[in-house]
């Protein structure tokens, strides 16, 4: 079945760039999403990319999509302590969203 | 303010005692969905609804029921909760068409003893 995979943990220093990676299996996914979950809160849509795009930039966030390899990444420039959260990759396929396991981003001062 | 609300936010109950978690959205969205979140497993879809009186199973529907009698409400029912249903539950409302953005509720943390 459809699957979305992420590494579970990433630790960076404040001010560095963070790169969170994701792979997916459904090549027909039309949209791919990044959600952020802060402690004790629900998921908040950060950004999305349409499958015919290679890159999307939104302020400190850059999304890269390699459709051939089914690889998605989220780069956060100048990472701040407020960016500490769990980040979920999700792929739209077969009428529903498939979520990855979530990557916990730890930002050290 | 556009939002998805869930109640209760926290619940501790015992095995076998029926419970309902309510979900309501004020955005007039047709699609709604329930997920459970467990460590290392991400979010898994329990049930979803494409419109009033239209519901379907997600990936992990066993032990759950839902109903969609009105567009705004999508309650999750556990007829006989068991400890393996201890989890964090999220309701989502989906703006269909275009990006299909999902709007999530704040979550319900359920503990079944």
Interface residues (C-beta under 8 A of the other chain):
Chain A: X4 X6 X8 X31 X33 X35 X40 X41 X42 X43 X44 X45 X48 X50 X88 X92 X96 X97 X99 X100 X101 X102
Chain B: X4 X33 X35 X40 X41 X42 X43 X44 X45 X48 X58 X90 X92 X99 X100 X101 X102 X103 X104 X105 X106 X107
